[in-house]
Amino acid sequence: MNYTITLTETEDKALSYASASQQEWIDNAVHNRCRIAIDKIVQIYTKRALDEGVQIPATRELIVADAFTRGWVKTGQQRNEEAQSNLPE
């Protein structure tokens, strides 16, 4: 999966001050955030699977995929939409 971001010239200069390589900093930040999310999904999945007697897949990749398939975790967009629909009018 490839994502593209656009920085202003000021943002690019500021990021060059904060890091030796803007691309490496961006890559590290995104990969680390993904790792944190994967860890959380594995934690949620493992607890639920143990509670329900479901066999836990052998890899983190399979756990994440199955967690979404089973609806045990939802995307941020789905969670936001549900929260918005539950607000009083």
N, C-alpha and C positions, 0 to 999 in steps of 0.2 A: 504494500500500500504506500503510495506516495502522497504527501501533502505539501502544499506550497504556502508560504507566508510572505507577506510584503511588509517591509519595514521602511519607515521614513529614513532619510539620510541622517537625521538626528538620532533616531533609535539605533541605527547601525553603528554610528560612531560611539554612542553610549555603550552598546554591547561590546564593542571592540575594547573599550576601557575596562569592562568587567571581566573579560575573558581573553585568553590567548587566541582563540579561534571562535568566531561566532557560530559557525556550523557545528563544531564539536560541542559547544555549550548547548545549542538547541537540541541536537541529537541526544545528548546526555539527559537533558531535562525531560524530554518526551519519553525516552526509554525508561527512565526512573519512575515517571508517573504511571506508565503502563505496568511496571513491575509491582508498584504499590496496589494498583487496581486488581491485578491478577492474584496477588496474595490475599486480598480481601475477598474476592470471589471464591477462591479455594477454601478459605475459612468458612464462609457462608455455606458453601456446597457441602463441605465435610460434616459440619454440624447437622445439616438437614438430612443428608444421606444416612448418617448414623442414627438419627431419630426415626427415620422412616424405613430403615433396613435395606437401603439401596446400595448396591455394590459401587464402590468408588473407582472411577476410571484410573488408569495407570499413569497418565501424564497430566501436567497442568493444562496443556492445550486441550485435551479431551474433557477435562473438568470444566473449563471455561465454556467450551462449546455446549456441553450437556446442561450446564447451569442456565444458559439462555434458552436452549430447546425446551427444558422443563418449566421455564418461566420462574425459576427460583431467583433469578436476578433480572433486572430490566435495565435498559439504556437510560442514561441521564435524561434524554428527551422524553422517554416514556414516563419516568418518575415526575418530571416537571409538568407534563400534561395532566397526569393524575392529580397532582397537587393543585393545579389550577382548576380542574373540574370539581374539586372538593371545597373550593372557596365559596363562602356565602355570597349571594348576588345582591 
